[in-house]
């Protein structure tokens, strides 16, 4: 893992910007940068998943119209939203791979967070429309070709499971996890639709079709809520759920030579990369390159923080303009 710093190369110097180095501080604004491991390229998997599911959506729409099944159309709508979700997620992975330029000093890595948020919101909007149609069908039931519904649903189970497994290994990335969860939920939903088709075929009770549609939508909402919550938090620069802030603070405070710390902030650069800043008060003086490099490496290993910026302060009598943490 690479590490670099602005002041640890023997260039302890003052800065004119208060957000970097408050007036009166002892010199020593240092950066230690560790970079997260580059994730597997999921591009070909996205393309395959998009092709499989787009084709199946077409089959479901035709079959749903021919069989007059709102449950099948609900599943088609869900699958269509997932196709769009896969397209957005794929686009985000491509944008995130672009190098920093101009105003985008982190590149476009944050696009993966926006993709996850968009997918969650779009899916919930689709659920609302499909639920409305299902409720309407309770009051205006229509005959359903149950055999067609069951057959198409069986195909859907196979396609959705196969697509979900394409993204199984990338679940630690929220953007990839969104794709995985959607496809895994689709597989479960298709099972429900198939069971409903068989039940209608055996009992002739048409109300089972809209009821299944509502149950499908409830499953979608349940599976999407955590994705929506986490993507909203990430878009607001909240610390990723996997980062234990108390443990991180305690570990930094226990580093050799550190008397105290403040201005600790942790936020997501993307759905798979985390950044952090902290001011460390070290009265004995600047610790040098070895300290920064080792600290950056341990921050990545222990907490998944791949981009750490540390400012070293050496005079306990000087009050930092950015202390405490609430000052931003």
Secondary structure as GFF3:
##gff-version 3
##sequence-region A 1 328
A	DSSP	beta_strand	29	32	.	.	.	ID=ss1
A	DSSP	alpha_helix	43	67	.	.	.	ID=ss2
A	DSSP	alpha_helix	70	96	.	.	.	ID=ss3
A	DSSP	alpha_helix	111	139	.	.	.	ID=ss4
A	DSSP	alpha_helix	146	166	.	.	.	ID=ss5
A	DSSP	three_ten_helix	168	170	.	.	.	ID=ss6
A	DSSP	alpha_helix	174	203	.	.	.	ID=ss7
A	DSSP	alpha_helix	207	235	.	.	.	ID=ss8
A	DSSP	alpha_helix	245	253	.	.	.	ID=ss9
A	DSSP	beta_strand	260	268	.	.	.	ID=ss10
A	DSSP	beta_strand	274	281	.	.	.	ID=ss11
A	DSSP	alpha_helix	289	303	.	.	.	ID=ss12
A	DSSP	beta_strand	305	313	.	.	.	ID=ss13
###
